[in-house]
Amino acid sequence: MRLILVDDHQLLRDSLKRQFEELGHEVVADFSDGTRAVSAALTLRPDVILMDISMSEGDGIAATQAIIDADARQRIVMLTMHTETDIVRRALKAGAVGYVTKDSSFSQVLEAVLLAHDGDIILSPDLAAALLAESQFTHENQEKVITEREEQVLQLLADGLSTPEIAERLFISQKTVKNHLASIYEKIDARDRTQAVIRGIKMGIIKFR
């Protein structure tokens, strides 16, 4: 896996770089500010970017938004001390696919990076629960936005299943799964799988299990 590390603490970057490289991964670049990371991300095309939020130069959320606006396929995981739900929401809205706090162990950071690389959404259970609790939408009291079958498809998507796996689990064709996904994207105003899952979390449709 090819990585970019963005954090204004040199010791943290050095430590992460050493640990990732000991496992055979390649850190293609590391930066102390988000501004420099934007152009590098678009040039180097890493598999995953680990991005801090509060840095002396170049806010991490703004950098994430700039990278995703230029290339929506980029996989960015926020690595930060911030646990405020408002900041988590802003990071997800900007296009981050994961949010890990700096008090996590390296194994937890590694797991988040690997999951992001595989196309999953990563949120610690406590942050996910807080987002659901604060959301203005709840599955119980809002008028249904998507059908029951679409809810099942979206939940399995959030669980990390691929289109063929969803089709097998629900005993439907892959074409039907794709039709359901297209309908979900339109109904909840999502452009892709990642955004659909994030919106599903915020709307209380997706359950963590």
C-alpha positions in Angstrom: 0.0 0.0 0.0 1.2 3.5 -0.8 0.6 6.2 1.8 0.9 9.9 2.4 1.1 11.1 6.0 0.0 14.7 6.8 0.6 15.9 10.4 2.6 18.9 11.8 4.2 16.7 14.5 7.5 15.4 13.0 7.9 12.7 15.7 4.4 11.2 14.9 5.1 11.2 11.2 8.4 9.5 11.7 6.9 6.9 14.0 4.0 6.1 11.7 6.4 5.9 8.7 8.7 3.5 10.4 5.9 1.2 11.5 4.1 1.2 8.1 7.4 0.5 6.3 8.3 -2.3 8.7 5.1 -4.0 7.5 6.1 -3.6 3.9 3.9 -0.5 3.0 5.4 2.5 1.3 5.1 6.1 2.6 5.5 8.0 -0.6 5.5 11.4 1.0 4.9 13.1 4.4 4.0 16.7 5.1 3.5 19.1 8.0 0.7 21.0 6.4 -2.4 20.3 4.3 -1.7 22.8 1.5 1.4 20.9 0.3 -0.4 17.6 0.6 -3.1 18.6 -1.9 -0.8 18.8 -5.0 1.2 15.8 -3.9 -1.9 13.7 -3.5 -3.0 14.5 -7.1 0.5 13.8 -8.4 1.5 10.7 -6.4 -2.0 9.1 -6.3 -1.5 7.2 -3.0 -3.8 4.4 -1.9 -4.6 6.1 1.4 -3.9 9.5 3.0 -3.7 9.9 6.7 -4.6 13.5 7.5 -4.5 15.6 10.7 -7.1 18.4 11.1 -5.4 21.1 13.2 -2.1 22.1 11.7 0.0 25.3 11.8 -0.6 25.6 8.0 -3.3 24.2 5.8 -6.4 23.0 7.7 -6.8 19.2 7.2 -10.6 19.4 6.4 -10.0 22.1 3.8 -7.2 20.0 2.3 -9.5 16.9 2.3 -12.2 18.8 0.5 -9.7 20.1 -2.1 -8.3 16.6 -2.8 -11.8 15.0 -3.1 -13.1 17.8 -5.3 -10.2 17.1 -7.7 -10.3 13.3 -7.4 -13.3 11.6 -5.6 -11.5 8.3 -5.7 -8.9 9.4 -3.1 -9.2 7.6 0.3 -8.6 9.9 3.2 -8.6 8.9 6.9 -8.5 11.7 9.5 -6.1 11.1 12.3 -6.7 13.7 15.0 -7.2 14.5 18.7 -10.6 16.1 17.9 -13.7 14.1 19.0 -16.3 16.9 18.6 -19.2 15.6 16.5 -19.4 18.8 14.6 -15.8 18.4 13.4 -16.4 14.7 12.6 -19.4 15.7 10.4 -17.4 18.4 8.6 -14.6 15.9 7.9 -17.1 13.3 6.5 -18.9 15.9 4.5 -15.5 17.0 3.0 -15.0 13.4 1.8 -13.0 11.6 4.5 -13.8 7.9 4.7 -12.5 7.4 8.1 -11.9 9.2 11.4 -9.4 7.8 14.0 -8.3 9.6 17.2 -4.6 9.9 18.1 -5.1 8.0 21.3 -5.7 4.9 19.1 -3.0 2.2 19.0 -1.0 1.7 15.8 -2.9 -1.5 15.2 -6.1 0.4 15.2 -4.7 3.0 12.9 -3.4 0.3 10.6 -6.8 -1.5 10.6 -8.5 1.8 9.7 -6.1 2.4 6.8 -6.5 -1.2 5.5 -10.3 -0.9 5.7 -10.2 2.5 3.9 -8.1 0.9 1.2 -10.7 -1.9 0.8 -13.5 0.7 0.4 -15.0 0.6 3.8 -16.1 3.5 6.1 -14.3 3.7 9.4 -15.7 5.4 12.5 -15.0 4.5 16.1 -18.1 3.2 17.7 -18.3 6.1 20.2 -18.1 8.7 17.5 -20.7 6.8 15.3 -23.0 6.6 18.3 -22.6 10.3 19.0 -23.4 11.2 15.4 -26.5 9.2 15.4 -27.6 10.6 18.7 -27.2 14.2 17.5 -28.6 13.7 14.1 -31.8 15.6 13.3 -33.0 12.6 11.5 -34.0 9.3 13.2 -35.1 6.1 11.7 -38.1 5.9 14.0 -39.7 9.3 13.6 -39.1 10.4 10.1 -41.1 9.4 7.0 -39.4 6.6 5.2 -37.0 8.0 2.6 -36.0 4.6 1.1 -37.8 1.3 0.9 -37.3 -1.6 3.3 -35.3 -3.6 0.7 -33.2 -0.5 -0.1 -32.5 -0.2 3.7 -31.2 -3.8 3.6 -29.0 -3.1 0.6 -27.6 0.0 2.3 -26.9 -1.8 5.5 -25.0 -4.6 3.8 -23.1 -2.0 1.9 -22.1 -0.4 5.2 -21.1 -3.9 6.5 -18.5 -4.0 3.7 -20.2 -6.4 1.3 -19.6 -6.2 -2.5 -22.4 -6.1 -5.1 -22.1 -9.9 -5.8 -22.1 -10.6 -2.0 -25.2 -8.5 -1.4 -27.0 -10.2 -4.3 -26.1 -13.6 -2.8 -27.2 -12.6 0.7 -30.6 -11.2 -0.4 -31.2 -13.9 -3.1 -31.5 -11.3 -5.9 -29.5 -10.6 -9.1 -26.5 -8.3 -9.2 -28.5 -6.2 -11.7 -31.3 -5.8 -9.1 -28.7 -4.7 -6.5 -27.3 -2.1 -8.9 -30.8 -0.8 -9.5 -31.4 -0.5 -5.8 -28.1 1.3 -5.3 -29.0 3.8 -8.1 -32.4 4.4 -6.4 -30.7 4.9 -3.0 -28.2 7.3 -4.4 -30.9 9.4 -6.0 -33.2 9.4 -3.0 -30.6 10.4 -0.4 -28.5 12.6 -2.8 -25.4 10.5 -2.7 -22.8 10.3 -5.6 -21.2 7.0 -4.6 -21.0 4.1 -2.1 -19.0 6.1 0.4 -21.3 9.1 0.5 -24.4 6.8 0.6 -23.0 5.1 3.8 -22.1 8.4 5.4 -25.6 9.8 4.7 -27.1 6.5 5.9 -25.3 7.0 9.2 -26.4 10.5 9.6 -30.0 9.6 8.9 -30.1 6.8 11.3 -30.7 4.1 8.7 -27.5 2.3 9.2 -27.1 0.3 12.4 -23.7 -0.5 14.0 -23.4 -4.1 15.0 
